[in-house]
Amino acid sequence: MSVDAATVRRIAHLARIAVAEDEVEHLRGEINAILAFVEQLSEVDVAGVEPMTSVTPMRMRRRPDVVNAGGDPDAVLRNAPAREANFFVVPKVIE
């Protein structure tokens, strides 16, 4: 895939980046180099490779799922800007 100058201008517009006209040709080369690298990645054989969440083997830390002081409505609602009985009062957003 090759990117032309019009596509570079469109990408810059969508990204809300101001690109001077004399920079367009340089950016076109940079984007084409990036796309060529991505195409190289599709040639790598990944059959049998497990998906990873990290490059180093580690276990996610987990906290115990226990019930805590949520049963104290006065403490939970203490900083609420508005409350009614034991509920938060929020502005109406749907007519």
C-alpha positions in Angstrom: 0.0 0.0 0.0 1.3 3.4 -0.9 0.1 6.7 0.5 -0.1 9.8 -1.8 0.1 13.5 -0.8 -3.7 13.8 -0.8 -3.9 11.0 1.8 -1.3 12.6 3.9 -3.3 15.9 3.9 -6.4 13.9 4.8 -4.7 12.1 7.7 -3.4 15.4 9.0 -6.9 16.9 8.8 -8.5 14.0 10.6 -5.8 14.1 13.3 -6.2 17.9 13.6 -2.5 18.4 12.9 -1.3 21.5 10.9 1.1 20.3 8.2 3.0 22.7 6.1 3.0 22.0 2.3 6.7 21.5 2.3 6.4 18.7 5.0 3.9 16.7 3.0 6.4 14.8 0.9 8.6 14.0 3.9 5.5 12.7 5.9 4.5 10.6 2.8 7.8 8.8 2.9 7.5 8.3 6.7 4.0 6.9 6.5 4.9 4.6 3.6 7.9 3.3 5.6 5.6 2.6 8.6 3.1 0.7 6.3 6.0 -1.3 4.8 7.1 -2.4 8.2 3.5 -3.4 9.2 3.3 -5.5 6.0 6.5 -7.2 7.0 4.9 -8.2 10.3 2.1 -10.0 8.5 4.8 -12.4 7.1 5.8 -13.6 10.6 4.7 -17.2 11.4 2.8 -17.0 14.7 1.2 -20.4 14.6 1.3 -22.0 18.0 2.2 -18.7 19.8 -0.1 -18.0 22.7 -1.5 -14.5 23.0 0.3 -12.4 25.7 -0.6 -9.5 27.9 3.0 -8.7 28.7 6.4 -9.5 27.4 7.5 -10.7 30.8 5.7 -13.6 32.4 3.8 -12.3 35.4 0.5 -12.9 37.3 -1.9 -10.1 37.7 -2.3 -9.0 41.3 -5.8 -9.5 42.6 -7.6 -8.2 45.6 -10.0 -10.4 47.5 -13.6 -9.7 46.6 -15.2 -9.1 50.0 -18.1 -7.0 51.2 -16.9 -3.8 52.8 -18.5 -0.8 54.5 -20.9 -0.2 51.7 -23.8 -0.9 54.1 -23.4 2.5 55.8 -25.5 4.9 53.6 -24.6 7.9 55.6 -20.9 7.4 55.1 -21.4 6.6 51.4 -23.6 9.6 50.7 -21.6 12.0 53.0 -20.0 13.9 50.0 -22.9 13.6 47.7 -23.9 17.0 46.3 -27.6 16.1 46.6 -29.4 13.2 48.2 -32.9 12.0 48.9 -33.3 9.3 51.6 -30.5 6.9 50.9 -30.0 7.7 47.2 -27.9 10.1 45.1 -29.9 12.8 43.3 -28.7 13.4 39.8 -30.0 15.9 37.2 -32.5 14.6 34.7 -30.9 14.0 31.3 -33.8 12.5 29.4 -37.0 14.4 28.7 
